[in-house]
Amino acid sequence: MRSLERHRDVGAYALGVLDEAEAFRFEDHLMECPSCAVQVTEFGPAARQLMLYRSATPRPVHPLAKPGPRMLDRLVSEVAARNRAGRRRLLLALAASVVIAVSAPVAVMAQGGGAGAGRAVSIAATDERSGVWAEVTAEDEAWGSHVELRVKDGAGPRVCHLVVIGRDGSEETVTSWRVDRHDARPNTMRSGSAMHPDQIARYEVRTEQGEHLVTLDPR
């Protein structure tokens, strides 16, 4: 598979329509492509909406029906448009913050860091069965959560995922990585989730085959 085709597969991977071999090859590409990793995260809300649609689909629709290439192209275009709009909003917010800082520095010092703004939540856990240790720090953002994961896993080689489970039962895979053979050094990954910290019930580290390695419960 050529590099350009791997980039184009980000929507199909996020929606779970790649076959097992293609998904495995894309995950190899994902380890080396931060751009695709961010896009997989951004597809989370769209993937959840499609899951909800599938659960509400009438019986006459074939249960194995999959979204076609045109739908995937539209989703990629919509994500790109949202990214451009988000960048414009960020620039406007930065410009406004500069104006406020120049015109009223005393007020900014007194009121800076409003309640809940940038609030970070950290949790660590070790699973006695698997021996895997992990620590997740989630920082609240306007668009969801900035997530940092630190993990120690000496049972490689294998590909693992960090899965965010919402309080509504929805799931979102926010990052993936490959564990080298017998390498227990800590790995650090940074990604993002469409869910805010207070919407997250727990975090789970799983292998690509779905084996549970460790659960991090913020409660």
C-alpha positions in Angstrom: 0.0 0.0 0.0 1.5 3.4 -1.0 1.9 6.2 1.6 -0.9 8.3 0.0 -3.3 5.4 0.2 -2.4 4.9 3.9 -3.4 8.6 4.6 -6.7 8.1 2.7 -7.5 5.1 4.9 -7.8 7.1 8.1 -11.5 7.5 7.7 -12.1 3.8 6.9 -9.9 2.8 9.9 -11.8 5.1 12.3 -15.1 3.7 11.1 -13.9 0.1 11.4 -14.5 -0.9 7.7 -11.0 -2.1 6.9 -10.3 -5.8 7.0 -8.0 -7.2 9.6 -4.9 -7.2 7.4 -5.4 -3.6 6.1 -6.1 -2.4 9.7 -2.9 -4.0 10.9 -0.9 -2.3 8.1 -2.6 1.1 8.8 -1.7 0.8 12.5 1.9 0.4 11.5 1.6 3.6 9.5 -0.2 5.2 12.5 2.8 4.8 14.7 4.8 7.1 12.4 2.2 9.6 11.3 1.0 12.1 13.9 -1.3 13.7 11.4 -3.3 10.5 10.8 -3.3 9.8 14.6 -5.0 13.2 15.2 -7.5 12.6 12.4 -8.4 9.1 13.8 -9.2 10.9 17.1 -11.2 13.6 15.3 -13.3 10.9 13.6 -14.5 9.7 17.1 -17.7 11.8 17.2 -18.7 10.8 13.6 -18.0 7.1 14.3 -20.1 7.2 17.5 -23.0 8.8 15.5 -22.8 6.0 12.9 -22.8 3.4 15.7 -26.0 5.0 17.0 -27.5 5.1 13.5 -26.6 1.4 13.1 -28.4 0.5 16.3 -31.5 2.4 15.2 -31.4 1.1 11.6 -34.7 -0.7 10.5 -34.6 -4.4 9.8 -34.9 -4.1 6.0 -31.4 -2.6 5.8 -28.8 -5.3 5.5 -26.9 -5.6 8.9 -23.5 -5.8 7.1 -24.0 -2.7 4.9 -20.9 -0.5 5.1 -20.4 3.2 4.2 -19.2 3.6 0.6 -16.2 5.6 -0.6 -18.3 8.7 -1.2 -19.4 8.8 2.4 -15.9 8.4 3.6 -14.7 11.2 1.3 -17.5 13.5 2.7 -16.5 12.7 6.3 -12.8 13.5 5.5 -13.9 16.8 4.0 -16.1 17.7 6.9 -13.3 17.0 9.4 -11.0 19.2 7.4 -13.6 22.0 7.4 -14.0 21.7 11.2 -10.3 21.8 11.6 -10.0 25.1 9.6 -12.9 26.6 11.5 -11.3 25.5 14.8 -8.0 27.2 13.8 -9.8 30.4 13.0 -11.6 30.4 16.3 -8.2 29.8 18.1 -6.6 32.8 16.3 -9.5 35.0 17.3 -9.3 33.8 20.9 -5.6 34.5 21.0 -6.0 38.0 19.6 -8.7 38.7 22.2 -6.5 37.5 25.0 -3.7 39.8 23.9 -6.0 42.8 23.8 -7.3 41.9 27.3 -3.7 41.4 28.6 -2.6 44.8 27.3 -5.7 46.8 28.4 -6.3 45.3 31.8 -3.3 43.4 33.2 -4.4 43.8 36.8 -7.8 42.3 36.1 -6.2 39.3 34.3 -3.9 38.6 37.2 -6.8 38.7 39.6 -9.2 36.6 37.4 -6.8 34.4 35.3 -7.5 30.7 35.1 -11.3 30.8 35.5 -13.0 28.0 37.3 -12.5 24.7 35.5 -10.4 26.2 32.7 -7.5 23.9 31.8 -8.4 21.6 34.7 -6.2 18.5 34.6 -7.1 15.1 36.1 -4.4 12.4 36.6 -4.8 8.8 37.5 -2.4 5.8 37.6 -3.0 2.1 38.1 -1.2 -1.3 37.8 -2.9 -4.5 36.7 -1.8 -7.4 38.9 -2.6 -10.0 36.2 -0.9 -8.3 33.2 1.8 -6.4 35.1 1.1 -3.3 33.0 1.4 0.1 34.7 -0.2 3.2 33.1 -0.9 6.8 34.0 -3.4 9.1 32.2 -3.6 12.9 32.6 -6.6 14.5 30.9 -6.8 18.3 30.6 -10.2 19.9 29.9 -10.3 21.8 26.7 -13.1 23.6 24.8 -13.2 20.8 22.2 -12.9 17.9 24.7 -9.8 16.6 26.5 -6.1 16.7 25.9 -4.8 13.3 26.9 -1.3 12.2 27.9 -0.6 8.5 28.5 2.5 7.0 30.2 2.7 3.2 30.1 5.1 0.5 31.1 4.6 -2.9 29.5 7.4 -5.5 29.3 5.4 -8.2 27.5 5.9 -7.1 23.9 6.0 -7.2 21.0 2.4 -6.2 20.5 0.2 -3.3 19.4 -1.9 -1.6 22.1 -4.6 1.0 22.2 -5.9 3.5 24.8 -9.7 3.4 24.8 -11.8 6.1 26.5 -15.2 4.9 27.8 -17.8 7.5 28.2 -20.5 7.6 31.0 -23.0 7.0 28.2 -21.3 3.7 27.3 -19.7 5.0 24.1 -16.0 4.1 23.3 -13.3 6.1 21.6 -9.8 4.9 20.7 -7.6 7.9 21.3 -4.1 6.5 20.6 -2.2 3.4 19.5 1.4 2.3 19.9 3.7 -0.7 19.5 5.4 -2.3 22.4 8.9 -3.7 21.6 10.0 -7.1 22.9 10.8 -7.2 26.6 11.1 -3.4 26.8 9.6 -2.2 30.1 10.8 1.4 29.7 7.9 4.0 30.0 6.4 5.2 26.8 4.6 8.5 26.6 1.9 9.3 24.0 -0.2 12.5 23.6 -3.5 12.6 21.9 -7.0 14.0 22.4 -10.6 12.9 23.0 -13.9 14.5 22.0 -15.1 13.8 25.5 -14.5 16.2 28.4 -13.0 14.7 31.6 -16.3 14.8 33.5 -17.9 12.7 30.6 -15.3 9.9 30.9 -16.2 6.9 33.1 -12.8 5.1 32.7 -9.8 4.5 30.5 -8.7 1.0 29.3 -5.4 -0.1 27.8 -6.1 -3.1 25.4 -4.2 -5.1 22.9 -5.2 -4.9 19.2 -6.9 -8.3 19.8 -9.1 -6.8 22.5 -7.2 -8.3 25.5 -7.6 -6.1 28.6 -4.3 -4.9 30.1 -5.2 -2.3 32.7 -8.2 -0.1 33.7 -7.8 3.5 35.0 -10.9 4.6 36.9 -11.0 8.4 37.8 -13.6 7.8 40.5 
